[in-house]
Amino acid sequence: MKKIFLACCFAVLGDVPGYSQAEILTQASKLYDANYNMDFETIADLTYPEAIAQSGGKEQFIQKLDKEYQNEEYRRRLQLTAPVFQVNPVKTIGSRKFCVISFRNPTRYFYESKLSSDEIQKKVLTWKQLTGTKEVFAEPNRNSINVKRVSRYVGVQDASTNGQWKFFDFDDVKQAEAFHSIFASEKTQLGL
């Protein structure tokens, strides 16, 4: 199903001049798949190099991802096998190209210790604050929290990426902060 969807997107976007959105869609799909499969090495390879550097290097970046997906408190799992990406037009600002991609990204957090009713409600409020969405639901039978949010990747293509699309994942607070510090003047032009 995912391959059919991508093939349709390529057919529609294949005639876009210059750097095609089909290429961005392919890379964004690889990044999502790597997140879905917890392939942290691939996530690091597809992440903008300066975001990796600001997190202390590739090894620390991967350790941080691993801890965000599975730790003593919870296990994080993405729910969609094939999200529908909304790819904005590519914008050239100076010598860089940018593209904002958004998609629905429901994520479930399974807690390791059984949560009481009060604890699960506190977790719901915490996840609402952390993710900026109102669609956070307690799932007491699964001992989990279901967070339904719209996620964003921002693709950047420049000299530091050797002409390849590399991404910032705005669900990761540190990556969003890195983007805003590196591209402080560009973020307004991108509507971020």
Backbone as numpy.savetxt, mean C-alpha at the origin, in Angstrom:
# Nx Ny Nz CAx CAy CAz Cx Cy Cz
-8.91 -14.92 -13.01 -9.73 -13.72 -13.01 -8.86 -12.47 -13.01
-7.83 -12.49 -12.16 -6.94 -11.34 -12.05 -6.23 -11.09 -13.38
-5.80 -12.18 -14.03 -5.09 -12.05 -15.30 -6.01 -11.49 -16.39
-7.28 -11.89 -16.37 -8.25 -11.36 -17.34 -8.43 -9.87 -17.11
-8.57 -9.47 -15.83 -8.73 -8.05 -15.51 -7.52 -7.25 -15.99
-6.32 -7.75 -15.72 -5.11 -7.04 -16.16 -5.02 -6.98 -17.68
-5.39 -8.05 -18.35 -5.36 -8.05 -19.81 -6.30 -7.00 -20.37
-7.49 -6.87 -19.78 -8.44 -5.84 -20.22 -7.85 -4.45 -19.99
-7.22 -4.26 -18.84 -6.60 -2.96 -18.55 -5.50 -2.66 -19.56
-4.70 -3.67 -19.90 -3.63 -3.45 -20.87 -4.21 -3.06 -22.22
-5.28 -3.71 -22.60 -5.91 -3.39 -23.89 -6.41 -1.95 -23.90
-7.00 -1.52 -22.80 -7.53 -0.16 -22.72 -6.41 0.87 -22.61
-5.39 0.54 -21.81 -4.34 1.51 -21.52 -3.12 1.38 -22.42
-3.10 0.37 -23.25 -1.91 0.10 -24.05 -1.51 1.21 -24.99
-2.44 2.06 -25.41 -2.13 3.13 -26.35 -1.75 4.44 -25.69
-1.62 4.46 -24.36 -1.25 5.68 -23.67 0.18 6.04 -24.07
0.41 7.27 -24.52 1.75 7.64 -24.96 2.74 7.68 -23.81
4.02 7.51 -24.14 5.08 7.62 -23.15 5.04 6.45 -22.19
5.10 6.78 -20.92 5.12 5.76 -19.87 3.69 5.32 -19.61
3.37 4.14 -20.05 1.97 3.70 -20.02 1.50 3.39 -18.61
0.21 3.61 -18.43 -0.41 3.27 -17.16 -0.45 1.76 -16.99
-0.40 1.02 -18.08 -0.38 -0.44 -17.99 0.86 -0.90 -17.22
1.98 -0.25 -17.46 3.22 -0.59 -16.74 3.06 -0.30 -15.25
2.45 0.83 -14.92 2.23 1.19 -13.52 1.29 0.19 -12.87
0.24 -0.17 -13.58 -0.74 -1.13 -13.07 -0.08 -2.48 -12.79
0.80 -2.90 -13.67 1.52 -4.16 -13.48 2.37 -4.11 -12.22
3.11 -3.02 -12.05 3.99 -2.88 -10.88 3.17 -2.77 -9.58
2.08 -2.00 -9.62 1.23 -1.86 -8.44 0.63 -3.22 -8.07
0.25 -3.99 -9.07 -0.30 -5.33 -8.83 0.75 -6.23 -8.18
2.00 -6.13 -8.64 3.09 -6.92 -8.04 3.27 -6.53 -6.57
3.18 -5.21 -6.29 3.33 -4.75 -4.92 2.19 -5.27 -4.05
0.97 -5.19 -4.55 -0.16 -5.70 -3.77 0.00 -7.21 -3.53
0.33 -7.96 -4.59 0.51 -9.41 -4.46 1.58 -9.73 -3.42
2.66 -8.96 -3.43 3.74 -9.19 -2.46 3.23 -8.93 -1.04
2.40 -7.90 -0.86 1.80 -7.65 0.45 0.85 -8.79 0.83
0.04 -9.23 -0.11 -0.92 -10.30 0.15 -0.19 -11.58 0.57
0.92 -11.87 -0.10 1.69 -13.10 0.16 2.79 -12.92 1.20
2.88 -11.72 1.76 3.91 -11.41 2.76 5.32 -11.69 2.22
5.54 -11.30 0.98 6.84 -11.43 0.32 7.58 -10.12 0.54
8.19 -9.98 1.70 8.76 -8.71 2.13 9.95 -8.27 1.28
10.68 -9.22 0.74 11.82 -8.90 -0.14 11.32 -8.16 -1.39
10.25 -8.66 -2.00 9.69 -8.02 -3.19 9.11 -6.65 -2.84
8.45 -6.55 -1.69 7.92 -5.25 -1.26 9.06 -4.24 -1.19
10.16 -4.64 -0.58 11.32 -3.74 -0.46 11.86 -3.36 -1.84
11.89 -4.31 -2.76 12.39 -4.03 -4.11 11.51 -3.05 -4.87
10.21 -3.03 -4.56 9.27 -2.16 -5.26 9.02 -0.83 -4.53
9.66 -0.65 -3.39 9.49 0.57 -2.60 10.53 1.60 -3.01
10.14 2.88 -2.98 11.03 3.97 -3.38 12.30 3.93 -2.52
13.47 4.01 -3.14 14.74 3.82 -2.42 14.94 4.73 -1.20
14.52 5.98 -1.29 14.71 6.90 -0.16 13.83 6.50 1.03
12.66 5.91 0.77 11.81 5.41 1.87 12.51 4.27 2.60
13.20 3.42 1.83 13.98 2.32 2.43 15.12 2.91 3.26
15.82 3.88 2.71 16.95 4.50 3.41 16.49 5.16 4.71
15.36 5.87 4.67 14.87 6.55 5.86 14.42 5.58 6.95
14.13 4.34 6.57 13.72 3.36 7.58 14.92 2.61 8.16
16.14 2.98 7.76 17.34 2.36 8.31 17.96 1.31 7.41
17.50 1.22 6.17 18.04 0.24 5.24 17.08 -0.91 4.99
17.42 -1.71 4.00 16.53 -2.78 3.55 16.24 -3.81 4.65
17.27 -4.19 5.38 17.08 -5.21 6.41 16.11 -4.74 7.49
16.27 -3.51 7.95 15.35 -2.97 8.97 13.95 -2.78 8.40
13.86 -2.37 7.14 12.57 -2.20 6.48 11.82 -3.53 6.46
12.50 -4.61 6.10 11.89 -5.93 6.04 11.49 -6.41 7.44
12.33 -6.16 8.44 11.99 -6.54 9.81 10.74 -5.81 10.29
10.63 -4.53 9.95 9.47 -3.73 10.33 8.20 -4.29 9.68
8.29 -4.62 8.39 7.14 -5.21 7.69 6.72 -6.53 8.35
7.69 -7.37 8.63 7.40 -8.66 9.24 6.67 -8.48 10.56
7.12 -7.52 11.35 6.50 -7.25 12.65 5.09 -6.68 12.49
4.85 -5.90 11.42 3.52 -5.34 11.18 2.53 -6.42 10.74
3.02 -7.47 10.12 2.15 -8.54 9.64 1.90 -9.63 10.67
2.88 -9.87 11.51 2.71 -10.90 12.53 3.61 -10.59 13.71
2.95 -10.44 14.85 3.67 -10.13 16.07 2.98 -10.84 17.23
3.38 -10.55 18.44 2.81 -11.24 19.59 1.35 -10.86 19.83
0.91 -9.71 19.30 -0.46 -9.25 19.55 -1.44 -9.73 18.47
-1.05 -9.62 17.18 -1.99 -9.97 16.10 -1.26 -10.43 14.84
-2.08 -11.01 13.93 -1.63 -11.36 12.58 -2.47 -10.54 11.61
-1.82 -9.87 10.67 -2.51 -9.03 9.68 -2.61 -9.80 8.36
-3.83 -9.79 7.76 -4.01 -10.46 6.48 -4.89 -9.62 5.56
-4.43 -9.43 4.33 -5.23 -8.75 3.32 -6.30 -9.71 2.84
-7.47 -9.18 2.46 -8.59 -10.06 2.15 -8.84 -10.26 0.65
-8.47 -9.31 -0.19 -8.76 -9.43 -1.62 -7.60 -10.07 -2.36
-7.90 -11.00 -3.25 -6.84 -11.58 -4.08 -6.57 -10.71 -5.31
-7.56 -9.91 -5.72 -7.39 -9.07 -6.92 -8.15 -7.75 -6.73
-7.50 -6.75 -6.12 -8.19 -5.47 -5.94 -8.36 -4.74 -7.27
-9.32 -3.84 -7.31 -9.54 -3.02 -8.49 -8.81 -1.70 -8.27
-7.78 -1.47 -9.05 -6.98 -0.26 -8.92 -7.59 0.89 -9.73
-7.60 2.06 -9.13 -7.94 3.28 -9.85 -6.63 4.03 -10.05
-6.20 4.10 -11.29 -4.91 4.68 -11.63 -5.13 6.09 -12.17
-4.63 7.08 -11.44 -4.72 8.46 -11.90 -3.74 8.68 -13.06
-3.97 9.72 -13.85 -3.02 10.02 -14.93 -1.62 10.29 -14.38
-0.63 9.93 -15.17 0.76 10.20 -14.80 1.00 11.71 -14.88
1.65 12.26 -13.85 2.00 13.68 -13.84 3.51 13.82 -13.84
4.01 14.66 -14.73 5.44 14.95 -14.76 5.66 16.26 -14.02
6.51 16.21 -13.01 6.86 17.40 -12.23 8.38 17.44 -12.20
8.93 18.44 -12.88 10.38 18.51 -13.02 10.85 17.32 -13.84
11.82 16.60 -13.32 12.35 15.43 -14.03 11.74 14.12 -13.54
10.72 14.22 -12.70 10.10 13.02 -12.13 8.70 12.80 -12.68
8.30 11.54 -12.67 6.93 11.19 -13.02 6.28 10.60 -11.78
5.02 10.97 -11.56 4.26 10.51 -10.40 2.94 9.92 -10.85
2.45 8.98 -10.08 1.12 8.42 -10.34 0.52 7.96 -9.01
-0.71 8.40 -8.76 -1.42 8.01 -7.54 -2.40 6.89 -7.89
-2.35 5.83 -7.12 -3.20 4.66 -7.34 -3.99 4.41 -6.04
-5.29 4.25 -6.17 -6.10 3.95 -4.99 -6.91 2.69 -5.22
-7.28 2.03 -4.12 -8.04 0.78 -4.21 -8.64 0.44 -2.85
-9.77 -0.26 -2.88 -10.37 -0.77 -1.63 -9.47 -1.89 -1.13
-9.19 -1.86 0.19 -8.21 -2.80 0.73 -8.65 -3.32 2.10
-9.67 -4.18 2.14 -10.08 -4.71 3.45 -8.97 -5.59 4.04
-8.73 -5.36 5.33 -7.66 -6.06 6.03 -8.21 -6.58 7.35
-7.84 -7.79 7.68 -8.31 -8.40 8.93 -7.11 -8.56 9.86
-7.33 -8.23 11.14 -6.32 -8.38 12.18 -6.82 -9.43 13.17
-6.16 -10.59 13.17 -6.51 -11.70 14.06 -5.67 -11.56 15.33
-6.32 -11.47 16.46 -5.60 -11.30 17.73 -5.22 -12.65 18.33
-4.02 -12.71 18.88 -3.48 -13.95 19.42 -4.14 -14.34 20.74
-4.43 -13.35 21.60 -5.09 -13.62 22.87 -6.57 -13.28 22.73
-7.41 -14.06 23.38 -8.85 -13.83 23.32 -9.17 -12.46 23.90
-9.90 -11.65 23.12 -10.28 -10.30 23.54 -11.66 -10.32 24.19
-11.79 -9.57 25.28 -13.11 -9.42 25.90 -13.92 -8.44 25.05
-15.20 -8.31 25.33 -16.06 -7.37 24.59 -15.54 -5.95 24.70
-15.11 -5.55 25.90 -14.57 -4.20 26.09 -13.27 -4.01 25.31
-12.40 -5.01 25.37 -11.12 -4.91 24.66 -11.33 -4.81 23.15
-12.25 -5.60 22.63 -12.47 -5.58 21.18 -13.03 -4.23 20.74
-13.90 -3.63 21.57 -14.43 -2.30 21.23 -13.34 -1.23 21.28
-12.42 -1.36 22.22 -11.28 -0.43 22.28 -10.39 -0.58 21.04
-10.21 -1.83 20.60 -9.41 -2.08 19.40 -10.09 -1.46 18.18
-11.41 -1.57 18.09 -12.15 -0.96 16.98 -11.86 0.54 16.95
-11.96 1.21 18.09 -11.71 2.66 18.14 -10.26 2.99 17.77
-9.33 2.17 18.25 -7.91 2.39 17.92 -7.68 2.27 16.42
-8.24 1.22 15.78 -8.04 1.03 14.35 -8.72 2.12 13.53
-9.84 2.64 14.02 -10.50 3.76 13.33 -9.56 4.97 13.31
-8.92 5.22 14.44 -7.97 6.35 14.52 -6.75 6.12 13.65
-6.16 4.94 13.74 -4.93 4.64 13.01 -5.12 4.64 11.50
-6.27 4.16 11.03 -6.47 4.01 9.59 -7.27 5.14 8.96
-7.89 5.96 9.79 -8.66 7.08 9.25 -9.92 6.65 8.52
-10.49 5.53 8.90 -11.74 5.06 8.28 -12.77 4.76 9.36
-14.01 4.92 9.01 -15.10 4.60 9.94 -15.52 3.14 9.80
-15.08 2.49 8.74 -15.49 1.11 8.47 -14.55 0.12 9.15
-14.69 0.02 10.47 -13.91 -0.91 11.27 -14.91 -1.72 12.08
-14.84 -3.04 11.95 -15.85 -3.90 12.56 -15.21 -4.97 13.43
-15.83 -5.18 14.59 -15.41 -6.26 15.48 -15.96 -7.58 14.95
-15.14 -8.62 15.03 -15.55 -9.96 14.64 -15.24 -10.90 15.82
-16.08 -10.86 16.85 -15.79 -11.63 18.07 -15.60 -13.13 17.83
-16.36 -13.73 16.91 -16.23 -15.16 16.65 -14.88 -15.53 16.07
-14.25 -14.60 15.39 -12.92 -14.83 14.81 -11.82 -14.24 15.68
-12.22 -13.53 16.74 -11.28 -12.81 17.59 -10.42 -11.88 16.72
-11.14 -11.11 15.88 -10.45 -10.25 14.92 -11.16 -8.92 14.74
-10.46 -8.03 14.07 -10.98 -6.72 13.67 -10.87 -6.66 12.15
-11.94 -6.22 11.50 -11.97 -6.09 10.05 -11.94 -4.60 9.71
-10.91 -4.18 9.01 -10.73 -2.77 8.64 -10.93 -2.65 7.14
-11.95 -1.89 6.75 -12.24 -1.68 5.32 -11.87 -0.25 4.97
-10.78 -0.10 4.24 -10.28 1.23 3.91 -9.94 1.33 2.45
-9.74 2.57 2.02 -9.23 2.83 0.69 -7.74 3.11 0.88
-6.93 2.32 0.20 -5.48 2.46 0.30 -4.94 3.23 -0.90
-3.76 3.81 -0.73 -3.12 4.53 -1.82 -1.65 4.14 -1.93
-1.24 3.94 -3.17 0.18 3.84 -3.51 0.48 5.08 -4.33
1.67 5.63 -4.14 2.12 6.71 -5.01 3.37 6.20 -5.72
3.27 6.07 -7.03 4.40 5.62 -7.84 5.26 6.79 -8.25
6.56 6.59 -8.22 7.52 7.62 -8.63 8.52 6.96 -9.57
8.80 7.69 -10.64 9.81 7.24 -11.60 10.79 8.39 -11.78
12.06 8.14 -11.43 13.08 9.18 -11.57 14.46 8.54 -11.67
15.49 9.36 -11.60 16.86 8.85 -11.74 17.22 7.85 -10.64
16.71 8.06 -9.42 17.05 7.16 -8.32 16.41 5.78 -8.46
15.41 5.66 -9.34 14.74 4.37 -9.55 15.18 3.72 -10.86
16.16 4.32 -11.52 16.66 3.82 -12.81 15.54 3.68 -13.84
14.60 4.63 -13.81 13.51 4.63 -14.78 12.41 3.63 -14.50
12.47 2.95 -13.35 11.43 1.98 -12.96 10.44 2.67 -12.02
9.21 2.16 -12.00 8.23 2.68 -11.04 8.50 2.06 -9.67
8.69 2.93 -8.68 8.85 2.50 -7.28 7.78 3.24 -6.48
7.37 2.65 -5.36 6.17 3.12 -4.68 6.38 3.52 -3.23
5.47 4.38 -2.80 5.23 4.67 -1.39 3.87 4.07 -1.08
3.77 3.30 -0.01 2.50 2.73 0.44 1.99 3.63 1.56
0.93 4.39 1.29 0.43 5.36 2.25 -0.27 4.72 3.45
-0.50 3.40 3.45 -1.01 2.73 4.65 0.08 2.65 5.71
1.32 2.73 5.28 2.48 2.72 6.17 2.79 4.17 6.54
2.56 4.52 7.80 2.72 5.91 8.26 4.12 6.43 7.96
5.12 5.61 8.17 6.52 6.05 7.93 6.76 6.33 6.45
6.19 5.52 5.56 6.36 5.78 4.13 5.62 7.05 3.71
4.44 7.26 4.27 3.68 8.49 3.95 4.46 9.71 4.43
5.03 9.62 5.63 5.84 10.73 6.16 7.07 10.95 5.29
7.71 9.87 4.85 8.89 9.99 3.98 8.51 10.69 2.68
7.38 10.30 2.09 6.94 10.95 0.85 6.74 12.44 1.06
6.05 12.81 2.14 5.75 14.22 2.39 7.02 15.03 2.68
8.05 14.41 3.25 9.29 15.15 3.49 10.14 15.25 2.22
10.18 14.19 1.43 10.99 14.19 0.21 10.34 15.05 -0.88
9.03 14.95 -1.00 8.31 15.62 -2.08 7.33 16.66 -1.53
7.83 17.50 -0.61 6.97 18.50 0.04 6.30 19.43 -0.96
7.02 19.86 -1.99 6.42 20.79 -2.95 5.55 20.07 -3.98
5.87 18.83 -4.30 5.11 18.08 -5.30 3.77 17.55 -4.78
3.69 17.32 -3.48 2.49 16.69 -2.93 1.22 17.50 -3.19
1.33 18.81 -3.17 0.15 19.66 -3.44 -0.31 19.50 -4.87
0.63 19.47 -5.81 0.28 19.30 -7.22 -0.35 17.94 -7.49
-0.07 16.97 -6.63 -0.62 15.62 -6.78 -1.93 15.45 -6.01
-2.32 16.49 -5.27 -3.56 16.42 -4.50 -3.44 15.56 -3.26
-2.25 15.50 -2.68 -2.04 14.65 -1.49 -1.92 15.49 -0.23
